Amino acid sequence: MYAVDGTADAQATLNSLMAQIMAVYSVSDDEGPLTDMVERFLNQQPHLTVRRHGDTLVASTNLGRSKRVILAGHLDTVPVIDNFPPRLLAPGDPLIREEIAQAHPEEQVIWGRGATDMKASDAVLLYLAAALTEPKYDLTYVFYDHEEVAAEKNGLRKVVEAHPDWITGDFAIIGEPTSCGIEGGCNGTMRFDVITHGVAAHSARAWMGKNAIHAAAEILNRLNAHEDASIEVDGLVYREGLNATLINGGNGTNVIPGECRVHVNYRFAPDKTIAQAKALMIGDDCGAELGNGEHTATGGVFEGFGIEMKDESPSARPGMDSELTRSLAALVEERTGKKPEAKLGWTDVARFSQLGIPAVNFGAGSPLLAHKHDEQVAESELLTMAEILRDWLN
C-alpha cells in the first residue's frame, strides 16, 4: 500500500487508499492478504505502535493525552455476487444508482463488494492514521477480521479476550455505513432453530407416521401473528424484528418427514438483555444455550417447541449521554444537518458497550446498500467523513 503524501489533495489520497483496499479480495476467512497490506501501511507511520493478533491489527498513539478514542473497522466482506473486482464509475455511468447520481452529480462512484460495508470507512481510518500525528486525544485504530460471520469468529472479540489492555478507551467509533450520520447503539440479535418432531413413514402409508413439516405450520402461524415493536431508548427509536430465515425438513420425496427446523432471527431493542430477549421467545427457564443441543421452550412465543440456539449477540444502548458522543454528534449535525438515529442492525458497538466504553456508528456510504450486488459509494462521502473526524480529533 502506498504511503500517504501529506501535500496531496485529500480526496485524491482517499480515493487512492480506497482503490487499493477495494482491489484486495477479503471475504470472511480470506482477510489475511488485506490484513498484511494494512499492517505494512501502519508500520510506515512512526507515531503508531502496531500490534497484531491473528488477522486483527491494533495501532495506537501514546502521546499522554487525558482521553483515548478508538476507531474501528472490519476488513472482511460478505461473499461476492458478480461485484468483484471493483470499478471506479465516471459520472453518467449506468451502473450508478439513481439516488446516488442525484445526490452526488458530477462525482466518481466506487462500485463493488465492500464499497459501503465497510471499506470506504476503512480507507478514511487509514488516512487518519497517517495524517493525525498530534491529535488532541490518544487514538487506537482497530482493523479486524470476521465481522460478517458468527460472533465466535469475530476478530475484535478475540483480541479483547486475548489482549484486553489493547482495547481501552473513553469512546469508540465503529465505521459502519451511516451516510455520515451518527447512529447510536444497536439492536441485539439471536438465531435459533424451532424444531418439530414427527414419525417417519412411507408416504404411501402416511397414516403410519406423523408429518413434522405439517406440524411446523403452527410455528409460521405464531410468526405471522407476532407484531414487531418500535421501542424508544434514550431518545432514539429502535424497531424490532422476528422472522423465519431458513426452513429445513425431510430427507426423501416419498418419506413422511420425522423432523422439521425453522431457523428464526430475533432482532431486539437495547432495552433488553439477551436473557430478557430469550425469555420472550422461549421462556426464562428453557435452558437452551449455545452448544448444548435441543431444549423445550417453557414459555414465550415458541412455547412447547424444541429450541436449539445457534448464535446470540447483545444489544447496546445509544450512549448519547457521553460528553464525547454529544460533541461529535453536534459537529456531525452542523456539517450534515443529520440528527442522531438508532442503529437497527447489530454492530460491534455492543462489544464496546459490554466493556463500558460508549460507542457510536459513524461511517461513509449508505447502510441500505450494504451487502447488495451493486454496493457503491460516492467519493465525496469519504471526504466528508474524513474532514469531520479530522477536525473533531484535532
C-alpha positions as CSV (number, residue, x, y, z in Angstrom):
1,M,0.0,0.0,0.0
2,Y,1.3,3.4,-1.0
3,A,2.2,5.9,1.7
4,V,0.0,9.0,2.3
5,D,1.5,12.1,0.8
6,G,0.8,15.0,3.2
7,T,0.9,17.5,0.4
8,A,-1.6,15.7,-1.8
9,D,-5.2,16.6,-2.2
10,A,-7.2,14.8,0.5
11,Q,-9.9,13.5,-1.9
12,A,-7.2,12.1,-4.2
13,T,-5.4,10.4,-1.3
14,L,-8.7,8.9,0.0
15,N,-9.5,7.6,-3.5
16,S,-6.1,6.0,-3.8
17,L,-6.4,4.3,-0.4
18,M,-9.9,3.1,-1.3
19,A,-8.8,1.8,-4.7
20,Q,-6.0,-0.2,-3.1
21,I,-8.1,-1.9,-0.4
22,M,-11.0,-2.5,-2.7
23,A,-8.7,-4.3,-5.1
24,V,-7.9,-7.0,-2.5
25,Y,-10.4,-9.8,-2.1
26,S,-11.3,-10.1,1.6
27,V,-14.4,-12.2,2.0
28,S,-14.6,-13.6,5.6
29,D,-12.0,-16.3,6.0
30,D,-9.8,-14.7,3.4
31,E,-8.8,-11.4,5.1
32,G,-5.1,-12.3,5.5
33,P,-3.8,-10.6,2.4
34,L,-5.6,-7.4,3.2
35,T,-4.5,-7.5,6.8
36,D,-0.9,-8.0,5.6
37,M,-1.2,-4.9,3.4
38,V,-2.8,-2.7,6.0
39,E,-0.1,-3.8,8.5
40,R,2.7,-2.7,6.2
41,F,1.0,0.6,5.8
42,L,0.5,1.2,9.5
43,N,4.1,0.2,10.2
44,Q,5.2,3.1,8.0
45,Q,3.6,5.6,10.5
46,P,6.3,6.3,13.1
47,H,3.8,7.8,15.6
48,L,1.9,4.5,15.9
49,T,2.6,1.3,17.8
50,V,1.3,-1.6,15.8
51,R,0.3,-5.0,17.2
52,R,-1.3,-8.0,15.6
53,H,-3.5,-10.8,16.8
54,G,-4.5,-13.3,14.1
55,D,-5.8,-11.1,11.3
56,T,-6.7,-8.2,13.6
57,L,-4.5,-5.1,13.8
58,V,-4.4,-2.6,16.7
59,A,-2.4,0.6,16.1
60,S,-2.1,3.2,18.9
61,T,-0.7,6.6,19.6
62,N,1.0,7.1,23.1
63,L,1.0,10.9,23.5
64,G,0.0,11.0,27.1
65,R,-3.4,12.6,26.4
66,S,-6.1,12.6,29.1
67,K,-8.6,10.6,26.9
68,R,-8.4,7.9,24.3
69,V,-10.7,7.4,21.3
70,I,-10.9,4.1,19.5
71,L,-11.7,4.0,15.8
72,A,-12.6,0.6,14.5
73,G,-13.4,-1.0,11.1
74,H,-13.7,-4.6,9.9
75,L,-11.7,-5.7,6.9
76,D,-13.9,-8.6,5.8
77,T,-16.9,-8.5,3.4
78,V,-19.8,-10.8,2.7
79,P,-19.4,-13.1,-0.4
80,V,-19.1,-11.7,-3.9
81,I,-22.1,-11.5,-6.2
82,D,-20.6,-10.6,-9.6
83,N,-19.3,-7.4,-7.9
84,F,-15.5,-8.1,-7.8
85,P,-13.1,-6.8,-9.0
86,P,-14.3,-3.2,-8.2
87,R,-14.9,-0.4,-10.6
88,L,-14.5,3.4,-10.5
89,L,-17.5,4.8,-12.2
90,A,-17.4,8.1,-14.0
91,P,-20.4,10.5,-13.8
92,G,-23.2,9.2,-16.0
93,D,-22.2,5.6,-15.9
94,P,-25.4,3.4,-16.0
95,L,-24.2,1.4,-13.0
96,I,-24.6,4.4,-10.7
97,R,-27.8,4.1,-8.7
98,E,-30.3,6.8,-9.4
99,E,-30.3,8.1,-5.8
100,I,-26.5,8.3,-5.8
101,A,-26.4,10.1,-9.1
102,Q,-29.0,12.7,-7.9
103,A,-27.3,13.3,-4.6
104,H,-23.8,13.3,-6.0
105,P,-23.9,14.7,-9.6
106,E,-20.6,15.0,-11.4
107,E,-18.8,12.7,-8.9
108,Q,-16.9,9.5,-9.3
109,V,-18.5,6.5,-7.6
110,I,-16.7,3.5,-6.2
111,W,-18.6,0.3,-7.1
112,G,-18.1,-3.3,-5.9
113,R,-18.1,-5.7,-3.0
114,G,-17.3,-3.9,0.3
115,A,-17.7,-0.3,-1.1
116,T,-20.1,0.7,1.7
117,D,-19.6,-2.2,4.2
118,M,-17.1,-1.0,5.1
119,K,-14.0,-0.3,3.0
120,A,-15.0,3.3,2.5
121,S,-14.7,3.9,6.2
122,D,-11.6,1.7,6.4
123,A,-9.9,4.0,3.8
124,V,-10.8,7.0,5.9
125,L,-9.4,5.4,9.1
126,L,-6.2,4.6,7.3
127,Y,-6.0,8.2,6.0
128,L,-6.5,9.5,9.6
129,A,-4.0,7.0,11.0
130,A,-1.3,8.6,8.7
131,A,-2.4,12.2,8.9
132,L,-3.2,12.7,12.6
133,T,0.2,12.8,14.2
134,E,-0.7,15.2,17.0
135,P,-4.4,14.7,17.8
136,K,-6.0,16.1,21.0
137,Y,-6.9,12.6,22.1
138,D,-4.8,9.5,22.1
139,L,-6.1,7.2,19.3
140,T,-6.4,3.5,18.8
141,Y,-7.2,2.2,15.4
142,V,-8.6,-1.4,15.1
143,F,-8.8,-3.2,11.8
144,Y,-10.4,-6.6,12.4
145,D,-11.5,-9.8,10.7
146,H,-14.6,-12.0,10.6
147,E,-17.3,-9.4,11.5
148,E,-19.7,-10.6,8.8
149,V,-19.9,-14.2,10.2
150,A,-20.8,-15.9,13.5
151,A,-19.8,-14.0,16.7
152,E,-17.4,-16.8,17.8
153,K,-15.1,-15.9,14.8
154,N,-15.1,-12.1,15.4
155,G,-11.6,-10.8,15.4
156,L,-12.5,-7.9,17.7
157,R,-13.9,-10.3,20.2
158,K,-10.8,-12.4,20.1
159,V,-8.4,-9.6,20.6
160,V,-10.5,-8.2,23.5
161,E,-10.3,-11.7,25.2
162,A,-6.6,-12.2,24.4
163,H,-5.3,-8.7,24.9
164,P,-7.8,-6.6,26.9
165,D,-5.2,-3.9,27.5
166,W,-5.0,-3.2,23.8
167,I,-8.7,-2.2,23.6
168,T,-9.1,0.5,26.3
169,G,-10.5,4.0,25.9
170,D,-13.1,6.6,26.7
171,F,-15.1,6.5,23.5
172,A,-15.3,4.3,20.3
173,I,-16.4,4.9,16.8
174,I,-17.3,2.0,14.5
175,G,-17.1,2.9,10.9
176,E,-20.2,1.0,9.8
177,P,-22.0,2.8,6.9
178,T,-24.4,5.5,8.2
179,S,-24.3,8.0,5.3
180,C,-22.0,10.1,7.5
181,G,-24.6,10.5,10.3
182,I,-24.5,9.3,13.8
183,E,-26.3,6.0,14.6
184,G,-26.4,5.3,18.3
185,G,-26.4,1.9,20.0
186,C,-27.7,-1.2,18.1
187,N,-30.3,-3.9,18.3
188,G,-29.3,-7.2,19.7
189,T,-29.6,-10.4,17.7
190,M,-30.2,-14.1,18.3
191,R,-30.7,-17.0,16.0
192,F,-32.2,-20.3,16.9
193,D,-33.9,-23.4,15.3
194,V,-37.5,-24.0,16.3
195,I,-38.0,-27.8,15.9
196,T,-40.9,-30.1,15.3
197,H,-40.7,-33.9,15.6
198,G,-42.8,-36.4,13.8
199,V,-42.6,-40.1,12.9
200,A,-41.1,-41.1,9.6
201,A,-43.1,-43.4,7.3
202,H,-43.6,-44.2,3.6
203,S,-45.7,-41.5,2.0
204,A,-48.0,-44.2,0.5
205,R,-48.8,-45.2,4.1
206,A,-48.8,-41.7,5.7
207,W,-51.1,-42.8,8.5
208,M,-48.2,-44.9,9.9
209,G,-46.3,-41.7,10.6
210,K,-46.6,-38.1,11.8
211,N,-45.6,-35.2,9.5
212,A,-43.1,-32.9,11.1
213,I,-43.4,-30.3,8.3
214,H,-47.1,-30.1,8.7
215,A,-46.6,-29.5,12.4
216,A,-44.3,-26.6,11.6
217,A,-47.3,-24.7,10.3
218,E,-48.0,-23.6,13.9
219,I,-44.5,-22.1,14.1
220,L,-45.3,-20.0,11.0
221,N,-48.7,-19.0,12.4
222,R,-47.1,-17.7,15.5
223,L,-44.5,-15.7,13.5
224,N,-47.3,-14.2,11.3
225,A,-49.3,-13.3,14.4
226,H,-46.3,-11.6,16.1
227,E,-46.3,-7.8,15.9
228,D,-42.8,-6.2,15.8
229,A,-42.4,-3.4,18.3
230,S,-40.8,0.0,18.0
231,I,-39.2,0.9,21.2
232,E,-37.7,4.3,22.3
233,V,-34.4,4.1,24.2
234,D,-32.6,7.2,25.4
235,G,-34.5,9.3,22.8
236,L,-33.8,7.0,19.8
237,V,-36.4,4.6,18.4
238,Y,-35.4,1.0,17.6
239,R,-37.6,-1.3,15.5
240,E,-37.5,-4.9,16.4
241,G,-37.9,-7.8,14.0
242,L,-38.9,-11.5,14.4
243,N,-38.5,-13.6,11.2
244,A,-38.0,-17.1,9.9
245,T,-35.0,-17.0,7.6
246,L,-34.5,-20.7,6.8
247,I,-36.6,-23.9,6.9
248,N,-35.4,-27.5,6.5
249,G,-37.3,-30.8,6.8
250,G,-37.5,-34.2,5.2
251,N,-35.0,-36.5,3.6
252,G,-36.8,-38.1,0.7
253,T,-39.6,-37.3,-1.8
254,N,-41.6,-40.4,-0.7
255,V,-40.9,-40.2,3.1
256,I,-43.1,-38.6,5.7
257,P,-40.6,-36.2,7.4
258,G,-39.6,-37.0,11.0
259,E,-38.2,-33.6,11.8
260,C,-38.5,-30.0,10.6
261,R,-36.5,-27.0,11.6
262,V,-37.5,-23.3,11.2
263,H,-34.5,-21.0,11.7
264,V,-35.6,-17.8,13.4
265,N,-33.8,-14.5,13.8
266,Y,-34.9,-12.1,16.6
267,R,-33.6,-8.5,16.4
268,F,-34.3,-6.9,19.8
269,A,-34.1,-3.4,21.1
270,P,-31.4,-2.2,23.6
271,D,-34.0,-2.0,26.4
272,K,-33.4,-5.8,26.8
273,T,-30.6,-8.0,27.8
274,I,-30.0,-11.3,26.0
275,A,-31.6,-13.2,28.9
276,Q,-34.7,-10.9,28.7
277,A,-35.0,-11.4,25.0
278,K,-34.7,-15.2,25.3
279,A,-37.4,-15.2,27.9
280,L,-39.8,-13.5,25.5
281,M,-39.0,-16.1,22.8
282,I,-38.6,-19.4,24.7
283,G,-39.3,-18.8,28.4
284,D,-36.9,-17.8,31.2
285,D,-36.1,-21.4,32.3
286,C,-35.9,-23.2,28.9
287,G,-32.2,-24.0,29.4
288,A,-31.3,-23.6,25.7
289,E,-27.7,-22.2,25.4
290,L,-25.2,-22.1,22.6
291,G,-23.8,-25.6,22.0
292,N,-26.0,-27.5,24.5
293,G,-28.4,-29.0,22.0
294,E,-32.2,-29.1,21.9
295,H,-34.4,-28.0,24.8
296,T,-38.2,-27.5,25.0
297,A,-39.4,-23.9,25.2
298,T,-41.2,-23.4,28.5
299,G,-42.8,-20.1,27.6
300,G,-42.7,-17.2,25.2
301,V,-43.6,-17.1,21.5
302,F,-42.5,-20.6,20.8
303,E,-43.7,-22.4,24.0
304,G,-43.9,-26.1,23.6
305,F,-41.5,-26.4,20.6
306,G,-37.9,-27.7,20.6
307,I,-35.3,-25.0,20.6
308,E,-31.6,-25.1,19.6
309,M,-29.6,-21.9,20.0
310,K,-27.3,-21.0,17.1
311,D,-26.0,-17.5,17.7
312,E,-26.5,-14.5,20.1
313,S,-25.1,-11.1,20.5
314,P,-26.1,-8.4,23.0
315,S,-27.7,-5.0,22.2
316,A,-26.1,-1.7,23.0
317,R,-27.7,1.4,24.5
318,P,-27.1,4.6,22.5
319,G,-24.6,6.2,24.9
320,M,-25.8,9.6,23.9
321,D,-25.2,10.9,27.4
322,S,-21.4,10.7,26.9
323,E,-19.6,14.1,26.6
324,L,-17.6,12.8,23.6
325,T,-20.8,11.4,21.9
326,R,-22.5,14.7,22.3
327,S,-19.7,16.8,20.9
328,L,-19.2,14.5,17.9
329,A,-23.0,14.4,17.3
330,A,-23.1,18.2,17.4
331,L,-20.3,18.6,14.8
332,V,-22.0,16.0,12.5
333,E,-25.3,17.8,12.7
334,E,-23.5,21.2,12.0
335,R,-21.8,19.7,8.9
336,T,-24.5,17.5,7.5
337,G,-27.8,18.5,9.1
338,K,-28.3,15.0,10.4
339,K,-29.5,14.3,13.9
340,P,-28.6,11.0,15.7
341,E,-30.7,8.0,14.8
342,A,-31.0,4.4,16.1
343,K,-28.8,1.7,14.5
344,L,-31.3,-1.0,13.6
345,G,-28.8,-3.8,12.8
346,W,-26.3,-5.4,15.1
347,T,-22.8,-3.9,15.2
348,D,-19.7,-4.1,17.4
349,V,-20.8,-1.1,19.4
350,A,-22.4,-3.8,21.5
351,R,-19.0,-5.2,22.2
352,F,-17.7,-1.8,23.4
353,S,-20.8,-1.3,25.4
354,Q,-20.0,-4.5,27.3
355,L,-16.6,-3.1,28.1
356,G,-18.1,0.1,29.5
357,I,-16.9,2.2,26.5
358,P,-19.6,4.5,25.0
359,A,-19.7,3.9,21.2
360,V,-21.5,5.1,18.1
361,N,-21.7,4.0,14.5
362,F,-20.4,6.7,12.0
363,G,-19.2,5.8,8.5
364,A,-19.3,6.6,4.8
365,G,-21.8,5.0,2.5
366,S,-25.5,4.2,2.8
367,P,-26.4,1.3,5.1
368,L,-29.2,0.5,2.7
369,L,-26.7,-0.6,0.1
370,A,-24.6,-2.9,2.4
371,H,-24.4,-6.5,1.1
372,K,-26.3,-5.6,-2.2
373,H,-24.9,-6.7,-5.5
374,D,-24.5,-3.0,-6.6
375,E,-22.8,-1.8,-3.4
376,Q,-21.4,1.6,-4.2
377,V,-20.3,4.9,-2.6
378,A,-19.8,8.4,-3.9
379,E,-16.2,9.7,-3.5
380,S,-17.2,12.8,-1.5
381,E,-18.7,10.7,1.3
382,L,-15.1,9.6,2.2
383,L,-14.0,13.2,2.3
384,T,-17.0,14.2,4.4
385,M,-16.3,11.5,7.0
386,A,-12.6,12.3,7.0
387,E,-13.0,16.0,7.4
388,I,-15.5,15.7,10.3
389,L,-13.3,13.2,12.2
390,R,-10.1,15.1,11.4
391,D,-11.5,18.4,12.7
392,W,-13.1,16.7,15.8
393,L,-9.9,14.8,16.7
394,N,-7.6,17.8,16.1
